[in-house]
Every structure is written in structure tokens, then in C-alpha cells.
């Protein structure tokens, strides 16, 4: 009996000590208010954990996944999350953004690797991978999932025809005719989808070739060489990305046509080769903007090196000056420098027609470069785009808010990924945006300040576009979108 009394006393003392040191269980739950669940590291899966935490801070992407997966819920009685990447990703992101009630402080994301293997992506959890490459894997796999629904099995796809879950109704031949109509939300692109424009202008005749459009899901920006004593900013990287370049010995059909019109004796002439100016801009800006800062460089010996320079970025990002705008129509009989009846003049810069009024001055360079607190004196001279074509920056149309930052610590051979992200919005006001930032390293989650976030060496930046209620897009803007 004495032994039982001693054991009881020790247990009571131990319980009292735990209560004094850590408090009751209810208090421990209150301390985690405002935080999000962490993710279990399955070996070397910090690249996946950091990316998932960054994506979960983008409400537009989660909303798109909800609309995208609604087709499964209506068409199939028992959807399987292990078969579809969109359902698996939606479940994880909603749990990380506290939209689904979970009692676990640490979640397991191994289900994402399993479903990616079904999409023929072999990603090992014990090898170091790149978070940006995984981002491309997710977006491309979501596009494949969207494009193959409803599925039509090819007759030579023996592997798919032998699957037990494939019924006879799901098998059809591509030669029978057109596919059944698809719902509108299946045709919609994911919110990271954007378009780049490539513009070619002849230096001799200022003839503009047809604009070429290319798609992108992230902007991969190279970091320009740093100038002594001057900080690098996000504007430096963006300007370097869209900077114009000269392309020599390009056949200009317009120059050839003009010379042919001057020859009346029917002689054949050779194609005229001139120098073109190539300009890259953003034709369609996405709702969610992912910016990748390329920190890989190569030494003279051919060995990979990591660039550790800090690139300054701000909480808000103005993208109006990088947006491609349809050029004004020029008349062949109109003098480029002649004023019209409306009191405006037309100037030509790099082959693009720009209209300015007498009383209107171009947007000053000081108000242009706000992304990363860039000073106009730090930019290259001359600036590689016409200042007169830049819209007014006092009321930007393409304004983005920072939602998450992925940081890589280490070198090119080993390292660790962490994430800064916004805390989820309150359930009482889901449309609001939280000002509280979190620092997340796999299972560890703590609060962080905005100053700490902006001082980090970013590898991936996740921005989301801010739509003003008083913003009414013009017909020209809707046509460009």
C-alpha cells in the first residue's frame, strides 16, 4: 500500500508540474490561434512543403480548384482523391489555409507524391528537388487533367484499355467524330496562366511584324549584375527581362515591297534584310503572379554557383509599365510629328505609336519604379522602352499584393526551403486580407513581421492581383485581356 501511495504522489506532482510549466490543453490551443498547420518532412521534402504553404496563401488559386473539381462531384458518385491531382491539391491547400477543420498541427503531404506518380512523375522524397520545378509539374499536370476530360482512350493505348476501372462506356475511338461538349469551367485556365508578347519592329521602315503570343505560368527573371554600392531591386530584374534587343539580317517584307514598287521595268529584286528591334512584354497578366528569381550561375570552370544577392521587393507590385498595349493606328499620309485637330501629337519610339497631348506630360520616371524602392538614377540609361507610352501610375490597373515568399538557404548542392506567407483571413470576414505574416519551416510555424519578410533573399514570390471596386475596365482593356 505504501508503494501505491508513493506512486500516486509522484504522479500528482508530475501532473502539477506539467500544468505549471505548460498550462492546460485549452491554453495550448489558444496559443496556436492565428497559425497554420505545418507539414511533415518525409526525408528531403522541404521543397514540396514550402511550395504548398505558398500556394495555400493564394485564395484565387483555391477558389479555382473548387470550381475545377466541382465537375467530379456532379458527374461521379464517389470521387477518388488519389486519382485526381486537383482533388488532392485542394484538400491539402484548404487544410493549410484553415478552411477545413483539422486537429493535427502537422500534416502529411505524401498523398501528393502518390498522385503525381499516377501522372508519370517520379519524384523521390529522399532526394533534394527544386520548388520551382515542382511548381511547373503541378501547373502542367493540372492542364493535362483539364485537357483530357472527358477522356477518349487511344486505340493503341493498351495500358489504359487494360485498366480495370475503365468501363466500356469510357472507351471510344477518335475517328467517330467530335468530342462531347465540355463545361465552361473546364475550359478556364488556372489563375497562374499568362501570356507573353514578342514584338518585332524594323529599324529602317518601322514596319511592325505580327505580335507573337507565348504562354507562361511563372516569370523566371535573371538577376542582372550588381553595381557597386547600389542595391538590386525587382524592377531591375523586370526591366532586364523585357529589355529590347537588336536582331540583324532579318528579311523585311515591307522594305522589299517598297523597293519593288520603285522599280517599274519588272526586274526581280532580292529580299531586303534589315535590323529589327525585338521587344518582350506581358500580353496577359494572370490573377496570381509567380516570380522566380534565377539564382543559378556558372563559373568560368563550368561549375554551378548560387547567387546570394538580396533583391529588394515590396508588399505591392505595379505591373502597368510592363503590360503590352495595342499600338495606335497610323495613317500613311499622316505626319508623325504633325499635330491633329484634338491638340495631340503622335510620336514614334521603337516602332510604336505614342500619343501625347500638349498639356499632358509623360509619367515621371520617379513614379514609375516603385517595385523594390528603385530610384530612377539606378536604372540603365537609356531606358529601353518609350516613357510616353507608360500609363499613369497614380491609379495602377495591374496592382498586385504579396501573398507568400519561398526562400532557399544553402548552396547549389544542399540547402533548405522555408516559406513566409500571410496568415489566413478570419472566417468572419473571408474577403479581407490578413496583415499577419508567418514563417514556416516544415513542422515549425511562428509569427513574423513584414520587415523580416522583405529582408529575406527571395527565390519564389507569389503575388495576387488587387481589383478595385471603382475600377471599370474600358472596352480596349477587355479586348486586350
Buried (B, 14 or more C-beta within 10 A) or exposed (E): EEEEEEEEEEEEEEEEEEEEEEEEEEEEEEEEEBBBBBBBBBEBBBBBBBBBBBBBBBBBBBEBBBEBBEBBEEEEEEBEBEBBBBBBBBBBBBBBBBBEEEEEBEBEBEBBBEBBEEBEBEBEBEEBBBBBEBBBBBBEBBBEBBEEBEEBBEEEEEEBEEEEEBEEEBBBEEEEEEEEEEEEBBEEBBBBBBBBBBBBBBBBBBBBBEBEEEEBBBBBBBBBEBEEEEBBBBBBBBBBBBBBEEEEEBEBEBBBEBBBEEEEEEEEEEEBBBEBBBBBBBBBBBBBBBBBBEBEEEEEEEEEEBBEEBBBBBBBBBBBBBBBBEBEEBEEEEEEEEEEEEEEBBBBEBBBBBBBEEEEEBBEBEEBBBBBBBEBEBBEEEBBBBBBBBBEBEEBBBBBBBBBBBBBBEEBEEBBBBBBBBBBBEEEEEEEBBEEBBBBBBBEBEEBEBEEBBEBBBBBBBBBBBEEEEEEEEEEBEEBE
